[in-house]
Amino acid sequence: MRRLAPALLAVTILFGVGASASAQTAPVPAADHASPEAVRHMLATMHLRDTMNLMLDKMMDTMLAKMPSNMTPEQAKAVQGAMHAELPAFIDSTLNDSVTVYAQNLSASEVAAMESFYASPAAQSAIAKMPAITQQLMPLIMSRIPELTRRMVDHMCDTLSCTAAQRTEAQAQAAAQLKK
């Protein structure tokens, strides 16, 4: 099983972090970077703060639903208060990080084109519909993750010539990680 640990960890990280592979593009020369102000305006047009608030509200609801059943109402209220107190600063810092990363990776002309698109009625309509689309899509995606994970572990075990016991153990570990 030790041979499987690094590969199983990679599968776990893939789903635990929600990583996605994407093609690397050539960096934008510093002279062509978008200005932070232009990026801030584009992100505002994209309603990123509102989207983050909605996402974090849903996460908060999920976290609150999973709180220990032996928690007192006073403790639950304290947890909820802490979340409400800390999330605005978290959103601010995440948006500031987003401005920096977008500005370093997008040219001024790319940000202008994105701004133009996101300001269009079609894009604004799509942005407004995204929460409903995401709400419908996520259960479909999540329902496929266990089978995908099982197939990935099988593929990994085929590559590493696992014994039946190792395959069973790897499947059990992967299934346990999905339940976390």
DAZIQUI-V457582 format. One record per residue. N is the residue number from 1. RES is the residue in one letter. SS is DSSP state (alpha for helix, beta for strand, coil for the rest). PHI is phi in radians with two decimals (* if undefined). OMEGA is omega in radians with two decimals (999 if undefined). Layout:
N&RES&SS&PHI&OMEGA + N&RES&SS&PHI&OMEGA
This chain:
1&M&coil&*&-3.13 + 2&R&alpha&-1.04&3.11 + 3&R&alpha&-1.09&-3.09 + 4&L&alpha&-1.44&-3.03 + 5&A&alpha&-0.94&-3.13 + 6&P&alpha&-1.10&-3.13 + 7&A&alpha&-1.22&3.10 + 8&L&alpha&-1.12&3.08 + 9&L&alpha&-1.07&3.13 + 10&A&alpha&-1.09&3.11 + 11&V&alpha&-1.11&-3.14 + 12&T&alpha&-1.09&3.14 + 13&I&alpha&-1.09&-3.14 + 14&L&alpha&-0.96&-3.12 + 15&F&alpha&-1.58&-3.12 + 16&G&alpha&-1.19&-3.10 + 17&V&alpha&-1.70&-3.11 + 18&G&coil&1.30&-3.09 + 19&A&coil&-1.19&3.02 + 20&S&coil&-2.39&3.12 + 21&A&coil&-1.51&3.07 + 22&S&coil&-2.54&-3.14 + 23&A&coil&-1.22&3.09 + 24&Q&coil&-1.44&3.11 + 25&T&coil&-1.99&3.14 + 26&A&coil&-1.15&3.14 + 27&P&coil&-1.14&3.09 + 28&V&coil&-1.43&3.10 + 29&P&coil&-1.00&-3.08 + 30&A&alpha&-0.92&-3.12 + 31&A&alpha&-1.14&-3.11 + 32&D&alpha&-1.73&-3.12 + 33&H&beta&-0.97&3.04 + 34&A&coil&-1.22&3.10 + 35&S&coil&-1.34&3.07 + 36&P&alpha&-1.00&-3.14 + 37&E&alpha&-1.12&3.13 + 38&A&alpha&-1.12&3.13 + 39&V&alpha&-1.16&3.11 + 40&R&alpha&-0.99&-3.13 + 41&H&alpha&-1.13&3.12 + 42&M&alpha&-1.08&-3.13 + 43&L&alpha&-1.13&3.07 + 44&A&alpha&-1.16&3.11 + 45&T&alpha&-1.10&3.11 + 46&M&coil&-1.37&-3.10 + 47&H&coil&1.03&-3.08 + 48&L&alpha&-1.09&3.12 + 49&R&alpha&-1.06&3.12 + 50&D&alpha&-1.09&3.12 + 51&T&alpha&-1.09&3.12 + 52&M&alpha&-1.12&3.11 + 53&N&alpha&-1.06&3.12 + 54&L&alpha&-1.09&-3.13 + 55&M&alpha&-1.09&-3.12 + 56&L&alpha&-1.22&3.05 + 57&D&alpha&-1.08&3.12 + 58&K&alpha&-1.15&3.10 + 59&M&alpha&-1.07&3.13 + 60&M&alpha&-1.09&3.10 + 61&D&alpha&-1.03&3.13 + 62&T&alpha&-1.13&3.13 + 63&M&alpha&-1.09&-3.14 + 64&L&alpha&-1.14&3.12 + 65&A&alpha&-1.19&-3.11 + 66&K&coil&-1.69&3.13 + 67&M&coil&-1.15&3.14 + 68&P&coil&-0.96&-3.09 + 69&S&coil&-1.20&-3.14 + 70&N&coil&-1.54&3.12 + 71&M&coil&-1.30&3.13 + 72&T&coil&-1.30&3.07 + 73&P&alpha&-0.99&3.12 + 74&E&alpha&-1.14&3.10 + 75&Q&alpha&-1.14&3.12 + 76&A&alpha&-1.07&3.12 + 77&K&alpha&-1.14&3.11 + 78&A&alpha&-1.13&3.11 + 79&V&alpha&-1.11&3.13 + 80&Q&alpha&-1.07&3.10 + 81&G&alpha&-1.10&3.11 + 82&A&alpha&-1.10&3.12 + 83&M&alpha&-1.07&-3.14 + 84&H&alpha&-1.12&-3.13 + 85&A&alpha&-1.28&-3.02 + 86&E&alpha&-1.59&-3.04 + 87&L&alpha&-1.12&3.12 + 88&P&alpha&-1.02&3.12 + 89&A&alpha&-1.17&3.09 + 90&F&alpha&-1.08&3.13 + 91&I&alpha&-1.10&3.11 + 92&D&alpha&-1.01&-3.11 + 93&S&alpha&-1.18&3.10 + 94&T&alpha&-1.16&3.09 + 95&L&alpha&-1.14&3.09 + 96&N&alpha&-1.08&3.08 + 97&D&alpha&-1.10&3.13 + 98&S&alpha&-1.08&3.11 + 99&V&alpha&-1.01&-3.12 + 100&T&alpha&-1.07&-3.08 + 101&V&alpha&-1.17&3.09 + 102&Y&alpha&-1.05&-3.10 + 103&A&alpha&-1.09&3.14 + 104&Q&alpha&-1.34&-3.02 + 105&N&alpha&-1.95&3.13 + 106&L&coil&-2.12&3.09 + 107&S&beta&-1.42&3.11 + 108&A&alpha&-1.03&-3.13 + 109&S&alpha&-1.20&3.09 + 110&E&alpha&-1.14&3.13 + 111&V&alpha&-1.14&3.11 + 112&A&alpha&-1.09&3.13 + 113&A&alpha&-1.16&3.11 + 114&M&alpha&-1.13&3.11 + 115&E&alpha&-1.03&3.14 + 116&S&alpha&-1.06&3.12 + 117&F&alpha&-1.10&-3.07 + 118&Y&alpha&-1.14&3.08 + 119&A&alpha&-1.42&-3.09 + 120&S&coil&-1.21&3.11 + 121&P&alpha&-1.00&-3.13 + 122&A&alpha&-1.10&-3.13 + 123&A&alpha&-1.19&3.11 + 124&Q&alpha&-1.10&3.08 + 125&S&alpha&-1.13&3.13 + 126&A&alpha&-1.10&3.12 + 127&I&alpha&-1.06&-3.13 + 128&A&alpha&-1.13&-3.12 + 129&K&alpha&-1.53&-3.06 + 130&M&alpha&-0.99&3.12 + 131&P&alpha&-1.02&3.13 + 132&A&alpha&-1.19&3.12 + 133&I&alpha&-1.10&3.14 + 134&T&alpha&-1.09&-3.14 + 135&Q&alpha&-1.06&3.12 + 136&Q&alpha&-1.37&-3.06 + 137&L&alpha&-1.36&-3.05 + 138&M&alpha&-1.01&3.11 + 139&P&alpha&-1.07&3.10 + 140&L&alpha&-1.14&3.13 + 141&I&alpha&-1.13&-3.08 + 142&M&alpha&-1.10&3.13 + 143&S&alpha&-1.19&3.14 + 144&R&alpha&-1.57&-3.06 + 145&I&alpha&-1.09&-3.13 + 146&P&alpha&-1.03&3.13 + 147&E&alpha&-1.17&3.09 + 148&L&alpha&-1.06&3.13 + 149&T&alpha&-1.08&3.11 + 150&R&alpha&-1.04&3.14 + 151&R&alpha&-1.14&3.12 + 152&M&alpha&-1.15&3.10 + 153&V&alpha&-1.13&3.09 + 154&D&alpha&-1.04&3.13 + 155&H&alpha&-1.07&3.12 + 156&M&alpha&-1.05&-3.13 + 157&C&alpha&-1.18&3.06 + 158&D&alpha&-1.08&3.14 + 159&T&alpha&-1.12&-3.08 + 160&L&alpha&-1.62&-3.12 + 161&S&coil&0.96&3.13 + 162&C&coil&-1.14&2.95 + 163&T&coil&-1.34&3.10 + 164&A&alpha&-1.05&3.14 + 165&A&alpha&-1.14&3.13 + 166&Q&alpha&-1.13&3.13 + 167&R&alpha&-1.09&3.14 + 168&T&alpha&-1.08&3.13 + 169&E&alpha&-1.12&3.14 + 170&A&alpha&-1.11&3.11 + 171&Q&alpha&-1.11&3.14 + 172&A&alpha&-1.12&3.13 + 173&Q&alpha&-1.14&3.12 + 174&A&alpha&-1.12&3.12 + 175&A&alpha&-1.10&3.12 + 176&A&alpha&-1.14&3.13 + 177&Q&alpha&-1.13&3.14 + 178&L&alpha&-1.19&-3.12 + 179&K&alpha&-1.42&-3.12 + 180&K&coil&-1.27&999
